[in-house]
Amino acid sequence: MKATMSRDGRLRFDLRVTHRVGLGEMATALAAAHRYHDAQEDGPLGDLGKARMLDFVRQTLTQRGSDYLEGWADDLSESETRLMWDWAEAQVLRHFPELSEEVDR
């Protein structure tokens, strides 16, 4: 590995991290990325394309890591949490229907 200069003037290495994700992890990361969206004020969230959805999941995991996902809804009401979760799960299943076997209902 080769160190490169960071914006702060320090030498740093790039380290790639892989997250093995399924429906739950992807939906949680997607919901976490949109947790501050106010559906009553701003209206419901629309459908995301596959690339955009994966960008949100990737970005959330990169910025926060998987440990962060546990408390994504701590500041939301139960109804807000359910709305966000249902939306996020539906987005993932639209693009990865094979993950529907994971759904516990």
PEKA-V326051 format. One record per backbone hydrogen bond with DSSP energy under -1.0 kcal/mol. CO is the residue of the C=O (numbers start at 1). NH is the residue of the N-H. Records with the same first field share a line. If there is no record, write none. Layout:
BEGIN
CO=NH + NH
END
This chain:
BEGIN
4=12
6=9
10=6
12=4
22=26
23=27
24=28
25=29
26=30
27=31
28=32
29=33
34=37
38=42
39=43
49=53
50=54
51=55
52=56
53=57
54=58
55=59
56=60
57=61
58=62
59=63
60=64
61=65
69=72
71=74
73=76
77=81
78=82
79=83
80=84
81=85
82=86
83=87
84=88
85=89
86=90
87=91
88=92
89=93
90=94
91=95
92=96
96=99
97=100
99=102
100=103
END
